[in-house]
């Protein structure tokens, strides 16, 4: 069984990021629990947590992480604080995406992360960064501004995202609060090729499409969208796929169709409510425009994915988040998306 365990762990390195990889790691976990040491079981669960994000199944992160965190706390010094804290940061970026977690539960997790940062000698830069993401997701812009200031003022350390990721997030923050020119200036080092990483500039491209349209830089938006269309690949980019689908819906319908058919199965299989909500909202905007003309082509999943079904799904998800957050931000989020599409349609028609 030892050989099988190590063979499975080697096998995943050459596998594509999909559910088969997770199935292989789940078999390795079962073998480790029954035949191997606790350290082996810990190590393979840490691998599983990382793979869950890469394979577009972030909801699976929580169980494997919770097991590892419990072992880490039971055996101080046996496992790396850096590794568990880095994974903990992933949890902070995912937990608010599930409306099943109450605000009290989420705040308790954030507070525990903050305590552990201090306990193990890390600055609070990563904590402040994740608070900004959480607050923006609820539409709390003033509170987010306070944490954004602390984020930028706190020294970087080994828990900080890479320079490219942070610069991208700084730009995204300014876009979210409608400081569009400052946002564009912030991401300039990325666009100039001076900063990049595994996910940047791919995610940067999707962040800047709407700001470019608002700034009246229509031709540049088209150029960026075409470039990004060729560069993003994999199940972890579901919200980004949605952004580009919206854009192509009114600028290049054949490309929007191609993107829809390439990604709809990922959207239907997604178990992460926030990502699913964003993607399905984009699909609804696409389908509304598609349905305005008589077309012979039958879209993938056309029997299931109808406007009526999308209305029900999106409405239920929006309600779940609003109920959890105690406000109506998700309805405002939907309205803004619809306004962006309307603005783009007017631009295309010359209105």
C-alpha positions in Angstrom: 0.0 0.0 0.0 2.9 2.3 0.6 4.0 2.0 -3.0 0.4 2.7 -4.1 0.2 5.8 -1.9 3.4 7.3 -3.3 2.4 6.3 -6.9 -0.9 8.1 -6.6 0.8 11.2 -5.3 3.2 11.2 -8.2 0.4 10.5 -10.7 -1.4 13.7 -9.9 1.5 15.9 -11.0 0.9 15.1 -14.6 -2.9 15.1 -14.5 -5.2 17.9 -15.8 -7.0 20.0 -13.3 -10.3 18.2 -13.1 -12.3 15.9 -10.8 -10.2 12.9 -11.8 -7.3 14.4 -10.0 -9.4 14.9 -6.9 -10.5 11.2 -7.1 -6.9 10.0 -7.2 -6.0 12.1 -4.2 -9.1 10.9 -2.3 -7.9 7.3 -2.9 -4.5 8.3 -1.5 -6.2 9.8 1.5 -8.1 6.6 2.2 -4.8 4.6 2.0 -3.0 7.0 4.2 -5.7 6.9 6.9 -5.7 3.1 6.9 -2.1 2.1 6.3 0.2 5.1 6.6 1.3 7.6 9.3 -0.6 10.7 10.4 2.0 12.8 8.7 1.3 11.0 5.4 -2.4 11.6 5.8 -1.7 15.3 6.6 0.5 15.8 3.6 -1.9 14.3 1.1 -4.8 16.3 2.5 -2.7 19.5 2.0 -2.2 18.4 -1.6 -5.9 17.8 -1.9 -6.7 21.3 -0.6 -4.5 22.9 -3.2 -6.0 20.7 -6.0 -9.5 21.5 -4.9 -8.9 25.2 -5.8 -7.1 24.4 -9.1 -9.8 22.0 -10.2 -12.7 24.4 -9.7 -14.1 22.7 -6.6 -13.1 25.1 -3.8 -16.0 23.9 -1.6 -14.0 20.7 -1.0 -11.2 22.6 0.6 -13.0 23.0 3.9 -13.1 19.4 5.1 -9.5 18.6 4.2 -8.3 21.9 5.7 -10.3 21.5 8.9 -8.7 18.0 9.4 -5.2 19.5 8.9 -5.8 22.5 11.1 -7.0 20.2 13.9 -3.8 18.1 13.7 -1.7 21.2 13.5 -3.2 22.5 16.7 -3.0 19.2 18.5 0.7 18.8 17.7 2.4 22.2 17.9 5.8 22.2 16.1 5.2 19.0 14.1 3.8 20.7 11.0 4.8 23.9 9.2 2.9 27.0 10.4 3.7 28.7 7.1 2.0 26.0 5.1 -1.2 25.8 7.2 -1.4 29.6 7.4 -1.1 29.9 3.6 -4.0 27.4 3.2 -5.9 29.2 5.9 -5.7 32.3 3.7 -7.4 30.3 0.9 -10.2 29.5 3.4 -10.7 33.2 4.2 -11.1 33.9 0.5 -13.7 31.1 0.0 -15.8 31.0 3.1 -17.8 34.1 2.4 -18.7 32.7 -1.0 -21.0 30.2 0.7 -24.1 31.8 2.2 -24.6 28.7 4.4 -21.9 30.3 6.7 -23.4 33.0 8.8 -21.6 36.4 9.3 -20.9 35.3 12.9 -19.2 32.1 11.7 -17.2 33.9 9.1 -16.0 36.6 11.5 -15.0 33.9 14.0 -12.8 32.3 11.3 -11.2 35.7 10.5 -10.6 36.3 14.2 -8.9 33.0 14.5 -6.7 33.7 11.5 -5.8 37.1 13.0 -4.8 35.4 16.3 -2.7 32.8 14.6 -0.9 35.5 12.5 0.2 37.2 15.7 1.0 33.8 17.4 3.3 32.6 14.6 5.0 35.9 13.9 3.3 37.0 10.7 2.1 40.6 10.0 -1.6 41.2 9.4 -1.2 42.2 5.8 -2.8 39.0 4.5 -5.6 39.4 7.1 -6.4 42.9 6.0 -6.3 41.8 2.3 -8.9 39.1 2.9 -11.1 41.5 4.9 -11.2 43.9 1.9 -12.4 41.0 -0.3 -15.1 40.0 2.2 -16.4 43.5 2.8 -16.5 44.3 -1.0 -18.6 41.2 -1.5 -21.2 42.7 0.8 -21.0 46.2 -0.7 -19.5 47.7 2.4 -17.2 50.2 0.6 -16.4 52.5 3.6 -15.3 49.6 5.8 -13.4 48.1 2.9 -11.5 51.4 2.4 -10.4 51.3 6.0 -9.0 47.8 5.7 -7.5 48.6 2.3 -5.5 51.4 3.9 -4.2 49.1 6.6 -3.4 46.4 4.0 -1.2 48.8 2.0 0.5 50.2 5.1 1.4 46.8 6.7 4.8 45.3 5.7 4.8 42.4 3.3 5.9 39.0 4.7 5.9 35.4 3.6 2.1 35.2 3.8 1.6 38.0 1.3 0.5 37.3 -2.2 3.1 37.7 -4.9 3.7 41.3 -6.1 1.7 40.6 -9.3 -1.3 39.3 -7.5 -1.3 42.1 -5.0 -1.0 44.8 -7.7 -3.9 43.2 -9.6 -6.0 43.2 -6.4 -5.1 46.8 -5.7 -6.4 47.7 -9.2 -9.5 45.6 -8.7 -10.2 47.5 -5.5 -10.1 50.8 -7.3 -12.3 49.5 -10.0 -14.9 48.3 -7.5 -15.1 51.7 -5.9 -15.3 53.4 -9.3 -11.9 55.1 -9.2 -11.3 53.9 -12.7 -8.3 56.0 -13.8 -6.5 55.2 -10.6 -7.3 51.5 -11.1 -5.9 51.6 -14.6 -2.7 53.4 -13.4 -2.3 50.8 -10.7 -2.4 47.8 -13.1 0.0 49.5 -15.6 3.0 47.5 -14.4 1.0 44.3 -15.2 -0.1 45.5 -18.6 3.5 46.6 -19.4 4.7 43.1 -18.6 6.8 44.1 -15.6 4.6 42.0 -13.2 3.1 38.6 -13.9 2.5 35.2 -12.3 0.4 32.1 -12.9 -2.9 33.9 -12.7 -1.8 37.4 -13.7 -2.4 39.0 -16.2 -5.3 36.6 -17.0 -7.5 37.8 -14.1 -6.4 41.4 -14.7 -7.9 41.4 -18.2 -11.4 40.4 -16.9 -11.2 43.1 -14.2 -10.5 45.9 -16.6 -13.1 45.2 -19.3 -16.0 47.2 -17.7 -13.7 50.0 -16.5 -12.5 50.5 -20.1 -16.0 50.7 -21.3 -17.0 53.2 -18.7 -13.9 55.3 -19.7 -15.0 55.1 -23.3 -12.0 53.1 -24.4 -14.1 50.7 -26.5 -11.4 49.6 -29.0 -9.0 48.8 -26.2 -11.6 46.8 -24.4 -12.1 44.7 -27.6 -8.3 44.1 -27.9 -8.0 43.1 -24.2 -11.0 40.8 -24.4 -9.6 39.0 -27.5 -6.2 38.6 -25.9 -7.8 37.2 -22.7 -10.1 34.8 -24.6 -6.9 33.0 -25.8 -5.2 33.0 -22.4 -7.6 31.8 -19.7 -8.1 28.0 -19.4 -9.3 25.8 -16.6 -12.2 25.4 -14.2 -10.9 27.9 -11.6 -11.7 30.8 -14.0 -15.5 30.5 -13.9 -16.3 34.1 -13.0 -13.8 35.4 -15.6 -15.5 33.3 -18.3 -18.7 35.0 -17.4 -17.2 38.5 -17.8 -16.0 37.8 -21.3 -19.2 36.0 -22.3 -21.1 39.2 -21.5 -18.7 41.3 -23.5 -18.7 39.0 -26.5 -22.5 38.7 -26.4 -22.8 42.3 -27.8 -19.5 42.5 -29.7 -19.0 39.0 -31.2 -21.9 36.6 -30.7 -20.2 33.6 -32.4 -17.4 33.9 -29.9 -19.9 34.3 -27.0 -21.6 31.1 -28.2 -18.2 29.3 -28.3 -17.4 30.4 -24.8 -20.8 29.5 -23.5 -20.5 26.0 -24.9 -17.0 25.6 -23.7 -17.9 26.5 -20.1 -21.6 25.8 -19.4 -20.9 22.4 -18.0 -18.4 23.9 -15.5 -21.1 26.4 -14.5 -23.7 23.8 -14.0 -21.4 21.6 -11.9 -20.1 24.4 -9.8 -20.9 24.0 -6.1 -19.5 27.4 -5.0 -22.6 29.7 -4.8 -20.8 33.0 -5.3 -19.0 31.8 -8.4 -22.1 30.0 -9.7 -24.2 33.2 -9.2 -21.8 35.4 -11.1 -21.4 32.9 -14.0 -25.1 32.2 -14.3 -25.9 35.9 -14.3 -23.6 36.3 -17.3 -25.3 33.3 -19.0 -28.7 35.0 -18.5 -27.4 38.2 -20.1 -26.1 36.2 -23.0 -29.3 34.1 -23.4 -31.5 37.3 -23.3 -29.6 38.6 -26.4 -29.4 35.2 -28.1 -33.2 34.8 -27.7 -34.0 38.1 -29.5 -33.3 36.6 -32.9 -34.6 33.4 -34.6 -31.6 31.0 -34.7 -31.4 27.4 -36.0 -28.5 26.4 -33.8 -29.5 24.6 -30.6 -27.3 25.6 -27.7 -25.7 23.0 -25.3 -27.9 22.3 -22.3 -30.7 24.2 -24.0 -33.4 22.1 -22.4 -32.2 22.8 -18.9 -30.6 26.3 -19.2 -33.7 28.5 -20.0 -34.3 32.1 -19.1 -37.0 30.9 -16.6 -34.6 28.4 -15.0 -31.9 31.1 -14.8 -34.2 33.6 -13.2 -35.1 31.1 -10.5 -31.5 30.0 -9.8 -30.1 33.6 -9.8 -33.0 34.8 -7.6 -32.5 32.1 -5.1 -28.7 32.7 -4.9 -29.2 36.4 -4.6 -31.7 36.0 -1.8 -29.4 33.6 0.1 -26.6 36.1 0.1 -28.8 39.1 0.9 -30.4 37.2 3.8 -27.0 36.3 5.1 -25.5 39.8 4.7 -28.6 41.6 5.9 -28.8 43.9 2.9 -29.8 44.1 -0.8 -26.4 44.3 -2.3 -26.8 41.4 -4.6 -29.8 43.0 -6.3 -27.7 46.2 -6.8 -25.0 44.0 -8.2 -27.4 42.5 -10.7 -28.7 45.9 -11.7 -25.2 47.2 -12.3 -24.4 44.2 -14.5 -27.6 44.9 -16.6 -26.6 48.6 -16.9 -23.2 47.6 -18.2 -24.7 45.4 -20.9 -27.2 48.2 -21.8 -24.4 50.7 -22.0 -22.4 48.4 -24.3 -25.4 47.8 -26.6 -25.9 51.5 -27.0 -22.3 52.0 -27.8 -22.5 49.2 -30.5 -25.7 50.7 -32.0 -24.3 54.2 -32.0 -26.9 55.4 -29.5 
